[in-house]
Amino acid sequence: MAESWSDYRRDKQRQRLREDRTRRVSPREQRMRRKRSIRLALIILSAGLLVSGIYYWIFVRTYHGIKVIQTRQQEDTVSSRYLEMDGKILRYTQDEVSLENLSLDPQWSYSYRMTNPVAYVKGTHAVIADMDGTSMVILNKEGVTGTVSTPYTIVKACVSRKGLVAAILDGGGDTWINFYSTDGSLIAETQTTMEDPGYPLDLALSDNGIIMMVAFQYVKGSETTSYVAFYNFGDVGQNEDDRIVSGYTYEGTVMPQIECLDSSHSVAFRDDGFTVYTGNQVPKESRTVKVDREIVSTFCDESHIGLVFKNDGMENLYRMQVYSVSGDLRYSREFNIAYNTIKMSQDYILMYNNAQLCVMTDSGKQRFLGTIDGNISSCLKVGMNRYLLVLDNGVNIMRLI
């Protein structure tokens, strides 16, 4: 037993000696460790500087010129219209729709005949409707998925991110709101009158296509009244009258524009501000933002709600206020651009007139302001520092420099 205990003690002493020798580091090893630490610190610092430089180059840098990457001259820009569609370019005319890449090469095309085509895009799906006509074409990035021949003339159409389509139809004395599948088959139809619930001014579909939002207007006594209704085409709405799961009346208010921002947020632009609704099955009014100035322009996407007012000051013509989808003011800024178009495009704010283009980030930082050689018909952001510029003499893909 004693001999075993002695062996145990000797083993422990040997182990401590080995640990001591391990802990002892020679001067040469110490120098090598210091060099490795310095090298690691330099690598981390360089990586941080590189990331900061890339962030500045992409998100902060201000540009002062443009460089044309791709061009197609003598395009019939009067009859051709363009929309961005998930990194591609949707081009449509009275006779044809095509999807093009950033080299302006068509991926596919489809022929039809319309008098006044207007396209609406949501994600990878779109619908082209013949305004005051009776035909619609439903499509996605791969091609046409369905066509529709409506019984009455089309007043307005919209599409969801899943390719479902809704349209307001003018039947003379009455109006109809029809809901279609991606293949063009009719899912549901609703008849409306001026008395109940009013004339439909606008409509929108949630991303999942379950909720349809409609803004009606009617006259009550001598006062204009608006009514916003939410239709549910899922299980929740099947037991409700006309599938209306919620509705809100606004006396003395005009609501000419509504948008479903995603599957659970929507907004109604009013003549005195906007109202936000939340809920993916039974939308509820969550917040109303009122302003005491005349609204001259509105814009929005799935993350932003924007208002533009005439400015009281002499130095800048306009003031822009941008809100979150919950109605919180994110920022306010003045600008002095005599624009005729303002819109959100891939999280950027684009403003332009016939000769000037201004590009802002969604936080209101100006990235570019300059004069363009040619008359601007349209502008879209189509990629990382890539823009589609439609001029009177052709179409350009450009980048800011």
CORPEFEN-V240807 format. One record per residue. N is the residue number from 1. RES is the residue in three letters. SS is DSSP state (A for helix, B for strand, O for the rest). PHI is phi in whole degrees, -180 to 180 (NA if undefined). D_LAST is the distance of its C-alpha to the last C-alpha in whole Angstrom. Layout:
BEGIN
<<N RES SS PHI D_LAST> <N RES SS PHI D_LAST>>
END
This chain:
BEGIN
<<1 MET O NA 86> <2 ALA A -65 86> <3 GLU A -62 85> <4 SER A -65 82> <5 TRP A -66 81> <6 SER A -65 81> <7 ASP A -60 79> <8 TYR A -62 76> <9 ARG A -65 76> <10 ARG A -62 76> <11 ASP A -61 73> <12 LYS A -66 71> <13 GLN A -64 72> <14 ARG A -61 70> <15 GLN A -64 67> <16 ARG A -66 66> <17 LEU A -64 67> <18 ARG A -62 64> <19 GLU A -63 62> <20 ASP A -63 62> <21 ARG A -64 61> <22 THR A -67 58> <23 ARG A -71 57> <24 ARG O -72 58> <25 VAL O -115 55> <26 SER O -71 55> <27 PRO A -55 53> <28 ARG A -63 51> <29 GLU A -65 50> <30 GLN A -61 49> <31 ARG A -64 47> <32 MET A -65 46> <33 ARG A -66 45> <34 ARG A -64 43> <35 LYS A -63 41> <36 ARG A -64 40> <37 SER A -65 39> <38 ILE A -65 37> <39 ARG A -63 35> <40 LEU A -64 35> <41 ALA A -63 34> <42 LEU A -65 31> <43 ILE A -63 30> <44 ILE A -64 30> <45 LEU A -64 28> <46 SER A -63 25> <47 ALA A -63 25> <48 GLY A -64 24> <49 LEU A -65 22> <50 LEU A -64 20> <51 VAL A -62 20> <52 SER A -63 19> <53 GLY A -64 16> <54 ILE A -64 15> <55 TYR A -60 16> <56 TYR A -61 14> <57 TRP A -63 11> <58 ILE A -88 11> <59 PHE A -111 13> <60 VAL A -117 13> <61 ARG O -56 10> <62 THR O -99 9> <63 TYR O -104 5> <64 HIS O -129 6> <65 GLY O -156 5> <66 ILE B -131 5> <67 LYS B -131 7> <68 VAL B -79 10> <69 ILE B -96 12> <70 GLN B -140 15> <71 THR B -142 17> <72 ARG B -134 21> <73 GLN B -81 22> <74 GLN O 53 25> <75 GLU O -73 25> <76 ASP O -77 28> <77 THR O -74 25> <78 VAL O -70 28> <79 SER O -97 30> <80 SER O -92 28> <81 ARG B -127 26> <82 TYR B -135 24> <83 LEU B -140 23> <84 GLU B -80 22> <85 MET B -139 24> <86 ASP O 54 24> <87 GLY O 83 21> <88 LYS B -113 22> <89 ILE B -120 22> <90 LEU B -93 26> <91 ARG B -113 26> <92 TYR B -142 30> <93 THR O -134 32> <94 GLN O -71 35> <95 ASP O -117 36> <96 GLU B -159 34> <97 VAL B -125 32> <98 SER B -144 30> <99 LEU B -109 27> <100 GLU B -121 24> <101 ASN O -88 22> <102 LEU O -76 18> <103 SER O -95 19> <104 LEU O 66 21> <105 ASP O -94 24> <106 PRO B -69 27> <107 GLN B -88 29> <108 TRP B -162 32> <109 SER B -146 33> <110 TYR B -147 36> <111 SER B -99 38> <112 TYR O -157 40> <113 ARG O -139 40> <114 MET O -134 39> <115 THR O -89 40> <116 ASN O -138 37> <117 PRO B -75 35> <118 VAL B -134 33> <119 ALA B -105 31> <120 TYR B -129 31> <121 VAL B -121 29> <122 LYS B -142 30> <123 GLY O 68 28> <124 THR O -101 30> <125 HIS B -124 32> <126 ALA B -154 32> <127 VAL B -136 35> <128 ILE B -114 35> <129 ALA B -118 38> <130 ASP B -87 39> <131 MET B -62 39> <132 ASP O 67 43> <133 GLY O -114 44> <134 THR O -134 45> <135 SER B -128 43> <136 MET B -139 40> <137 VAL B -122 38> <138 ILE B -105 37> <139 LEU B -150 35> <140 ASN B -134 33> <141 LYS O -68 30> <142 GLU O -89 33> <143 GLY B 148 35> <144 VAL B -76 37> <145 THR B -104 40> <146 GLY B -175 42> <147 THR B -130 43> <148 VAL B -134 45> <149 SER B -117 47> <150 THR O -85 48> <151 PRO O -76 51> <152 TYR O -134 49> <153 THR B -71 46> <154 ILE B -85 43> <155 VAL B -101 42> <156 LYS B -158 39> <157 ALA B -138 38> <158 CYS B -154 36> <159 VAL B -139 36> <160 SER O -97 36> <161 ARG O -67 34> <162 LYS O -98 37> <163 GLY O 91 37> <164 LEU O -74 40> <165 VAL B -128 40> <166 ALA B -127 42> <167 ALA B -148 42> <168 ILE B -94 44> <169 LEU B -118 46> <170 ASP B -98 48> <171 GLY O -100 52> <172 GLY O 94 53> <173 GLY O -73 55> <174 ASP O -118 54> <175 THR B -121 50> <176 TRP B -128 50> <177 ILE B -119 47> <178 ASN B -110 47> <179 PHE B -123 45> <180 TYR B -124 45> <181 SER O -81 44> <182 THR O -65 41> <183 ASP O -91 44> <184 GLY O 93 44> <185 SER O -74 48> <186 LEU B -76 49> <187 ILE B -95 49> <188 ALA B -158 50> <189 GLU B -142 51> <190 THR B -133 52> <191 GLN B -93 53> <192 THR B -128 53> <193 THR B -129 54> <194 MET O -63 54> <195 GLU O -84 56> <196 ASP O -151 55> <197 PRO B -100 53> <198 GLY O 126 51> <199 TYR B -90 49> <200 PRO B -75 45> <201 LEU B -89 42> <202 ASP B -156 40> <203 LEU B -149 40> <204 ALA B -154 38> <205 LEU B -118 38> <206 SER O -68 38> <207 ASP O -57 36> <208 ASN O -83 39> <209 GLY O 77 40> <210 ILE O -79 43> <211 ILE B -101 43> <212 MET B -113 43> <213 MET B -106 42> <214 VAL B -132 43> <215 ALA B -105 43> <216 PHE B -106 46> <217 GLN B -139 47> <218 TYR B -151 51> <219 VAL B -106 53> <220 LYS B -113 56> <221 GLY O 70 58> <222 SER O -111 56> <223 GLU B -114 53> <224 THR B -75 50> <225 THR B -128 50> <226 SER B -113 47> <227 TYR B -134 48> <228 VAL B -108 45> <229 ALA B -117 47> <230 PHE B -118 46> <231 TYR B -98 47> <232 ASN B -115 48> <233 PHE O -100 48> <234 GLY O -102 49> <235 ASP O -65 52> <236 VAL O -64 52> <237 GLY O -92 52> <238 GLN O -70 55> <239 ASN O -101 58> <240 GLU O -96 56> <241 ASP A -61 57> <242 ASP A 55 54> <243 ARG A 65 52> <244 ILE B -81 51> <245 VAL B -98 51> <246 SER B -162 50> <247 GLY B -157 49> <248 TYR B -138 49> <249 THR B -107 50> <250 TYR B -132 48> <251 GLU B -79 50> <252 GLY O 70 49> <253 THR O -130 45> <254 VAL O -107 43> <255 MET O -123 41> <256 PRO O -81 39> <257 GLN B -141 36> <258 ILE B -133 36> <259 GLU B -147 34> <260 CYS B -92 35> <261 LEU O -79 32> <262 ASP O -157 34> <263 SER O -81 37> <264 SER O -134 39> <265 HIS B -130 37> <266 SER B -145 37> <267 VAL B -141 36> <268 ALA B -117 38> <269 PHE B -80 36> <270 ARG B -111 39> <271 ASP O -72 39> <272 ASP O -126 40> <273 GLY B 143 37> <274 PHE B -158 37> <275 THR B -123 39> <276 VAL B -105 38> <277 TYR B -125 41> <278 THR B -130 41> <279 GLY O 126 43> <280 ASN O -99 42> <281 GLN O -125 46> <282 VAL O -128 47> <283 PRO O -60 45> <284 LYS B -120 46> <285 GLU B -66 44> <286 SER B -110 43> <287 ARG B -165 41> <288 THR B -122 41> <289 VAL B -110 38> <290 LYS B -109 40> <291 VAL O -126 38> <292 ASP O -105 40> <293 ARG O -120 37> <294 GLU O -73 36> <295 ILE B -84 34> <296 VAL B -102 31> <297 SER B -152 29> <298 THR B -134 29> <299 PHE B -157 27> <300 CYS B -166 27> <301 ASP O -146 26> <302 GLU O -70 28> <303 SER O -126 27> <304 HIS O -138 27> <305 ILE B -129 29> <306 GLY B -122 27> <307 LEU B -126 29> <308 VAL B -126 28> <309 PHE B -123 31> <310 LYS B -68 31> <311 ASN O -91 31> <312 ASP O -76 34> <313 GLY O -73 32> <314 MET O -87 31> <315 GLU O -74 28> <316 ASN O -120 26> <317 LEU O -74 27> <318 TYR B -132 27> <319 ARG B -127 27> <320 MET B -111 26> <321 GLN B -124 28> <322 VAL B -116 27> <323 TYR B -118 30> <324 SER O -79 30> <325 VAL O -69 32> <326 SER O -90 35> <327 GLY O 96 35> <328 ASP O -83 34> <329 LEU B -71 31> <330 ARG B -88 28> <331 TYR B -166 27> <332 SER B -137 27> <333 ARG B -150 25> <334 GLU B -96 25> <335 PHE B -152 22> <336 ASN O -132 22> <337 ILE O -116 21> <338 ALA O -80 23> <339 TYR O -80 22> <340 ASN O -118 24> <341 THR B -140 23> <342 ILE B -137 22> <343 LYS B -162 22> <344 MET B -91 21> <345 SER B -145 19> <346 GLN O 51 19> <347 ASP O 69 19> <348 TYR B -111 17> <349 ILE B -101 18> <350 LEU B -111 17> <351 MET B -129 18> <352 TYR B -158 18> <353 ASN O -123 21> <354 ASN O -64 21> <355 ALA O -125 18> <356 GLN B -113 16> <357 LEU B -132 14> <358 CYS B -126 14> <359 VAL B -119 13> <360 MET B -124 15> <361 THR B -76 16> <362 ASP O -70 20> <363 SER O -94 20> <364 GLY O 90 19> <365 LYS O -81 16> <366 GLN B -77 14> <367 ARG B -95 10> <368 PHE B -155 9> <369 LEU B -148 12> <370 GLY B -163 12> <371 THR B -95 14> <372 ILE O -106 14> <373 ASP O -79 16> <374 GLY O 129 18> <375 ASN O -88 20> <376 ILE B -79 19> <377 SER B -97 22> <378 SER B -161 20> <379 CYS B -146 17> <380 LEU B -138 17> <381 LYS B -87 15> <382 VAL B -121 16> <383 GLY B 177 15> <384 MET O -65 13> <385 ASN O 56 9> <386 ARG B -126 11> <387 TYR B -135 12> <388 LEU B -95 15> <389 LEU B -117 15> <390 VAL B -98 19> <391 LEU B -112 19> <392 ASP O -72 23> <393 ASN O -113 22> <394 GLY B 159 21> <395 VAL B -125 19> <396 ASN B -124 15> <397 ILE B -100 13> <398 MET B -133 9> <399 ARG B -131 7> <400 LEU B -83 4> <401 ILE O -132 0>>
END
